[in-house]
Amino acid sequence: MRVARRSPARRRTALAVVAAVAAVVCAAPAAVAGDTGGRTVSLPGGRVVHLECRGSGSPTVVLVSGTGGAADEWTHVAVPGAPGAPAGTLELRPSASAVLPRVAGYTRVCAYDRPGTTRADDTPTTSTPVPQPTSARDGADDLGAVLSAAGEKGPYVLVGASWGAMITGLYARTHPAEAAGLVTVDGASPHLRDTLTPEQWADWTRAVRAMAKGEGKEKGREVPDYTASVAEFRAAPPQRASVPAVVLTSDHPWDLKVGTTGSTWPAWLAAQRRLADELHARHVTRTDSGHGIAVEQPRLVADAIREVVDRARAR
């Protein structure tokens, strides 16, 4: 899941089932002070991945976006839409006050374009496409491969937004020595399998399968496989309780729009509470934000990351 964006030419959503999460208008990106433009990292098998890193210090913070979100999701902020735009819409613009440049002020920070993601101007990533759908294990394996190929040394503070939290969560469980801390930004979790009603879960997984056969197959867009990912989590070692963590949860209701048994918002909140308990995390529930906390409240996210970085350094 990620913040849906709307451009003058066409509306883009990563998954049809999350189209109602938010409406964000894409602005043509301009240069951001200190923006290096990133680099291309070569992986085994001939694939390439776009990576952007800034700052210095340890631990390195790794930012992992929601479904379909490229690295620039962390270099943009949401502002009110242009005159004439539908009421309540937001526009993404590059900013030095975004999460990535803020974090670069106190430690090393990296973000990357997963295969099948699109950038803020609606252009597809230059990262090599892979077959869809992909699971949390696929994402965690790629995350490790990118960091290794780029020479970015651990330990890492892993920051996952929405679907990205499934990737960072599984990486932390399977690479415990490299996980210095965790921050989830309205993060998805395997707990949704239990908090959604059976009908809602079945409807969601059907929509994902349909997306994998549609845009995921035709255009190579990222499609998360939640069913496989839940099984991967349940087969993985438990998360270490000693890892410092913060869970950020949206407080502006939104809905997955699946099933016929009512809003999924209560299930989302219940899953967030379970995630915070599981991680022994400080749970921030007053965020004044919808699902896209990173672009709506970047300072809040950067401060949460700073808290975990400081705790990791103290250890």
C-alpha positions as CSV (number, residue, x, y, z in Angstrom):
1,M,0.0,0.0,0.0
2,R,1.1,3.5,-0.6
3,V,-0.3,7.0,-1.0
4,A,-2.2,7.2,-4.3
5,R,-1.3,10.0,-6.6
6,R,-3.2,11.8,-9.3
7,S,-1.6,13.6,-12.2
8,P,-3.3,15.9,-14.7
9,A,-2.9,13.2,-17.4
10,R,-3.9,10.0,-15.5
11,R,-4.4,8.6,-12.1
12,R,-1.9,6.1,-10.9
13,T,-2.4,3.6,-8.0
14,A,-0.3,0.7,-7.1
15,L,-3.2,-1.5,-6.2
16,A,-6.9,-1.0,-7.1
17,V,-7.8,-2.0,-3.5
18,V,-5.9,1.0,-2.0
19,A,-7.1,3.7,-4.5
20,A,-9.1,5.3,-1.7
21,V,-6.2,5.6,0.7
22,A,-5.4,9.2,-0.4
23,A,-5.4,11.4,-3.5
24,V,-2.1,13.2,-4.1
25,V,-1.3,15.3,-7.2
26,C,2.1,14.8,-8.7
27,A,4.2,17.9,-9.4
28,A,7.0,17.9,-11.8
29,P,10.1,17.4,-9.6
30,A,12.6,20.3,-9.3
31,A,16.1,20.1,-7.9
32,V,16.4,19.7,-4.2
33,A,19.4,21.2,-2.4
34,G,21.9,18.5,-1.8
35,D,20.1,16.0,-4.1
36,T,22.8,13.8,-5.7
37,G,20.4,12.1,-8.1
38,G,21.5,8.7,-6.9
39,R,23.4,6.0,-8.6
40,T,22.9,2.6,-10.3
41,V,23.9,-0.5,-8.4
42,S,24.6,-3.8,-10.3
43,L,23.2,-7.0,-8.8
44,P,24.1,-10.6,-9.7
45,G,22.3,-11.8,-12.8
46,G,22.7,-8.6,-14.7
47,R,20.0,-6.6,-12.8
48,V,20.4,-3.0,-11.8
49,V,18.7,-1.0,-9.0
50,H,18.6,2.8,-8.5
51,L,20.0,3.8,-5.0
52,E,20.3,7.2,-3.3
53,C,22.4,7.7,-0.2
54,R,23.4,10.9,1.7
55,G,25.0,11.9,4.9
56,S,27.5,10.1,7.1
57,G,27.6,8.3,10.4
58,S,26.4,5.0,11.9
59,P,24.0,3.3,12.0
60,T,22.9,3.7,8.4
61,V,19.2,4.4,8.1
62,V,17.5,2.5,5.2
63,L,14.2,3.8,4.0
64,V,11.8,1.4,2.3
65,S,8.7,2.8,0.6
66,G,5.2,1.5,0.3
67,T,3.8,-0.4,-2.7
68,G,5.0,1.1,-6.0
69,G,6.9,3.9,-4.2
70,A,10.4,4.8,-5.5
71,A,13.2,6.3,-3.4
72,D,12.0,9.9,-4.1
73,E,9.0,9.2,-1.9
74,W,11.4,10.1,0.9
75,T,12.6,13.3,-0.7
76,H,9.1,14.8,-1.3
77,V,6.5,16.4,0.9
78,A,2.7,16.8,0.5
79,V,1.4,20.3,0.0
80,P,-2.2,21.5,-0.8
81,G,-3.2,20.9,-4.4
82,A,-3.1,23.6,-7.1
83,P,-6.1,26.0,-7.5
84,G,-8.9,24.1,-9.3
85,A,-7.7,20.6,-7.9
86,P,-10.4,18.5,-6.2
87,A,-10.9,19.5,-2.6
88,G,-8.6,17.7,-0.1
89,T,-6.1,16.6,-2.8
90,L,-2.4,17.0,-2.1
91,E,0.6,17.6,-4.3
92,L,4.0,16.0,-3.9
93,R,6.9,18.3,-4.2
94,P,10.7,17.8,-3.5
95,S,11.8,19.5,-0.4
96,A,14.8,19.9,1.9
97,S,12.4,19.3,4.8
98,A,11.5,15.8,3.5
99,V,12.4,12.7,5.5
100,L,15.6,11.7,3.7
101,P,17.4,15.1,3.7
102,R,16.4,15.6,7.4
103,V,17.9,12.2,8.4
104,A,21.0,12.9,6.3
105,G,21.7,15.8,8.7
106,Y,22.6,13.4,11.6
107,T,23.6,10.0,10.0
108,R,24.0,8.0,6.8
109,V,20.7,7.3,5.0
110,C,19.8,5.4,1.9
111,A,16.7,4.7,-0.2
112,Y,16.2,2.7,-3.3
113,D,13.8,2.0,-6.2
114,R,12.4,-1.5,-5.9
115,P,11.5,-3.2,-9.3
116,G,8.2,-2.1,-10.6
117,T,8.0,1.2,-8.7
118,T,7.3,4.7,-10.2
119,R,8.8,8.0,-9.3
120,A,6.9,11.1,-8.2
121,D,6.6,12.4,-11.7
122,D,4.9,9.2,-12.8
123,T,8.0,7.9,-14.7
124,P,8.9,4.2,-14.1
125,T,12.1,3.4,-12.2
126,T,15.2,2.5,-14.0
127,S,15.6,-0.6,-11.7
128,T,15.3,-3.8,-13.7
129,P,11.8,-5.3,-13.7
130,V,11.2,-8.7,-12.1
131,P,8.2,-11.1,-12.3
132,Q,5.2,-10.0,-10.2
133,P,3.8,-10.6,-7.6
134,T,6.7,-10.4,-5.1
135,S,6.7,-11.4,-1.5
136,A,8.4,-9.9,1.6
137,R,11.1,-12.5,1.2
138,D,11.8,-11.3,-2.3
139,G,12.0,-7.7,-1.0
140,A,14.2,-8.6,1.9
141,D,16.6,-10.6,-0.4
142,D,16.8,-7.6,-2.7
143,L,17.4,-5.2,0.1
144,G,20.3,-7.2,1.3
145,A,21.7,-7.6,-2.2
146,V,21.5,-3.8,-2.9
147,L,23.2,-2.8,0.4
148,S,25.9,-5.4,-0.2
149,A,26.6,-4.4,-3.8
150,A,26.6,-0.7,-2.8
151,G,29.1,-1.3,0.0
152,E,26.8,0.2,2.5
153,K,27.8,-1.4,5.8
154,G,25.5,-2.2,8.7
155,P,24.2,-2.2,11.3
156,Y,21.0,-0.5,9.9
157,V,18.0,1.3,11.3
158,L,15.3,-0.1,9.0
159,V,12.4,2.2,8.2
160,G,9.4,0.7,6.4
161,A,6.3,2.5,5.2
162,S,3.2,0.5,4.5
163,W,4.2,-2.6,2.4
164,G,7.8,-1.6,3.1
165,A,7.4,-2.5,6.7
166,M,6.8,-6.1,5.7
167,I,10.1,-6.1,3.9
168,T,12.1,-4.4,6.7
169,G,10.3,-6.6,9.3
170,L,11.3,-9.8,7.6
171,Y,14.8,-8.6,7.0
172,A,15.2,-7.8,10.7
173,R,14.1,-11.3,11.7
174,T,16.3,-13.0,9.2
175,H,19.4,-10.8,9.6
176,P,19.3,-10.0,13.4
177,A,22.9,-8.9,13.6
178,E,22.3,-6.2,11.0
179,A,19.1,-4.7,12.5
180,A,20.1,-1.9,14.9
181,G,16.5,-0.5,15.1
182,L,13.1,-0.4,13.5
183,V,10.6,2.3,12.6
184,T,7.3,1.5,10.9
185,V,5.4,4.3,9.1
186,D,1.8,3.1,9.1
187,G,3.4,-0.2,8.3
188,A,1.6,-3.3,7.1
189,S,2.1,-6.5,9.1
190,P,1.1,-10.1,9.1
191,H,-1.4,-9.3,11.8
192,L,-3.8,-8.0,9.2
193,R,-4.4,-11.6,8.3
194,D,-6.1,-12.0,11.7
195,T,-7.7,-8.5,12.2
196,L,-9.4,-8.3,8.9
197,T,-12.6,-10.4,8.5
198,P,-12.3,-13.6,6.5
199,E,-14.3,-11.9,3.7
200,Q,-12.2,-8.8,3.7
201,W,-9.0,-10.8,3.5
202,A,-10.3,-13.0,0.7
203,D,-11.5,-10.0,-1.2
204,W,-8.1,-8.3,-0.8
205,T,-6.1,-11.3,-1.9
206,R,-8.4,-11.7,-5.0
207,A,-7.7,-8.1,-5.9
208,V,-4.0,-8.6,-5.6
209,R,-4.1,-11.7,-7.8
210,A,-6.1,-9.7,-10.4
211,M,-3.6,-6.9,-10.3
212,A,-0.8,-9.4,-10.8
213,K,-2.5,-10.6,-14.0
214,G,-3.2,-7.1,-15.1
215,E,-0.9,-4.1,-14.7
216,G,1.6,-6.2,-12.7
217,K,2.1,-8.5,-15.7
218,E,1.5,-6.0,-18.6
219,K,3.5,-3.0,-17.2
220,G,5.8,-4.7,-14.7
221,R,4.3,-2.8,-11.8
222,E,5.0,-3.9,-8.2
223,V,2.3,-6.2,-6.8
224,P,2.8,-7.5,-3.2
225,D,1.9,-11.1,-2.4
226,Y,0.5,-10.8,1.1
227,T,-0.6,-14.4,1.4
228,A,2.9,-15.7,0.8
229,S,4.4,-13.0,3.0
230,V,2.3,-13.9,6.0
231,A,3.6,-17.5,5.6
232,E,7.1,-16.3,5.4
233,F,6.8,-14.3,8.6
234,R,5.3,-17.2,10.5
235,A,8.2,-19.4,9.4
236,A,10.9,-16.8,10.3
237,P,12.6,-16.5,13.7
238,P,10.8,-14.1,16.2
239,Q,11.8,-10.5,16.3
240,R,14.4,-9.7,19.0
241,A,12.8,-7.8,21.9
242,S,16.0,-5.8,22.5
243,V,15.9,-3.9,19.2
244,P,14.7,-0.3,19.7
245,A,11.6,0.5,17.7
246,V,8.9,3.1,17.1
247,V,5.6,2.4,15.4
248,L,3.8,5.4,13.8
249,T,0.1,5.0,13.0
250,S,-2.1,7.2,11.0
251,D,-5.0,8.9,12.8
252,H,-7.0,10.1,9.8
253,P,-9.3,7.1,8.9
254,W,-8.8,5.5,5.6
255,D,-10.2,2.3,4.1
256,L,-8.9,-0.6,2.0
257,K,-12.3,-0.8,0.3
258,V,-12.6,-4.6,0.4
259,G,-15.4,-6.8,1.5
260,T,-18.9,-5.9,2.3
261,T,-18.7,-6.0,6.2
262,G,-17.8,-2.4,6.8
263,S,-14.7,-0.3,7.0
264,T,-11.2,-1.9,7.4
265,W,-10.0,1.0,9.5
266,P,-10.7,-0.8,12.9
267,A,-8.8,-3.8,11.6
268,W,-5.9,-1.6,10.6
269,L,-5.7,0.0,14.0
270,A,-5.9,-3.4,15.7
271,A,-3.0,-4.7,13.6
272,Q,-1.0,-1.6,14.4
273,R,-1.5,-2.2,18.1
274,R,-0.4,-5.8,17.8
275,L,2.7,-4.8,15.8
276,A,3.7,-2.2,18.4
277,D,3.3,-4.9,21.2
278,E,5.2,-7.4,19.2
279,L,8.1,-5.0,18.6
280,H,8.0,-3.6,22.2
281,A,7.9,-0.3,20.5
282,R,6.9,3.2,21.4
283,H,3.5,3.6,19.6
284,V,2.8,7.0,18.2
285,T,-0.9,7.3,17.5
286,R,-1.3,11.1,17.3
287,T,0.2,11.8,13.9
288,D,-2.3,14.2,12.3
289,S,-2.0,12.2,9.1
290,G,-3.5,9.8,6.7
291,H,-1.7,6.7,5.4
292,G,1.1,8.8,3.9
293,I,2.7,9.9,7.1
294,A,6.2,10.2,5.5
295,V,5.0,12.9,3.1
296,E,2.4,14.5,5.3
297,Q,4.4,14.7,8.5
298,P,8.1,14.3,7.5
299,R,9.4,16.0,10.7
300,L,7.5,13.5,12.9
301,V,9.0,10.6,10.9
302,A,12.5,12.0,11.0
303,D,12.3,12.6,14.7
304,A,11.2,9.0,15.3
305,I,14.1,7.8,13.3
306,R,16.4,10.1,15.3
307,E,15.1,8.6,18.5
308,V,15.9,5.0,17.3
309,V,19.3,6.0,15.9
310,D,20.2,7.6,19.3
311,R,19.1,4.5,21.2
312,A,21.0,2.3,18.8
313,R,24.1,4.4,19.3
314,A,23.7,4.3,23.1
315,R,23.7,0.5,23.0
